[in-house]
């Protein structure tokens, strides 16, 4: 059974930065996108973007 949650497109890394940079918390991109950003190139397609924040800011 399909739901509306099956049909979505993640926002870009740039858009995430625009949203999160306004927040007074420590955050970073994790997972596959973090590796690609570290290498300064996209190595594969990503279906999502993982964001983490520090425990103190949760």
N, C-alpha and C positions, 0 to 999 in steps of 0.2 A: 504494500500500500504506500503510495507516494503522499508526502505532505508538503506544505509550503517550505519546510525547512530543507527539503531535498534540492531546491532550486535557488541557489544563492551564489553571489560572487563576492569574494573578500575585497575589502578596500586595499589600496596600494600601501606600500611601506611609507611612501611620502605622505599620504593622507593620514596614516596612523601617527606619524611624527607630528603633524599639524594638530591633531586632537590631543595627544598625550603630553606634548611639550607645554601645554597650558596648565597642566595639573601639578600641584606641589608635592609630587611623590617621585621616588626613584623607580624607574622602569627601564626595561630593555627588551629587545627583540631576541627570541630564543629559537631553537630548532634549526630547520633547514635554511630559513632566511638569514639567520645569524651567521651561519657558515658562508653563505653566498656574499653577504655584506663584508665579512672579513676578507674574502678573496677578491672583493671588488668586481665580481661578475656573477651573473645568474647562471647556475650550472644545470638547472632543471626547472620544470614547471612546478609550482607549489599550489596546493588546493586550499591552503589557509596560512595565516601568519600567527605565530605564537608570541604572546606578550607576557612577560613576567614582571611582578613588582616585589619589592622587599617585604618580608614578613612584617616589619614594623609599620609599613604603609598599608597593610591589608585591613 
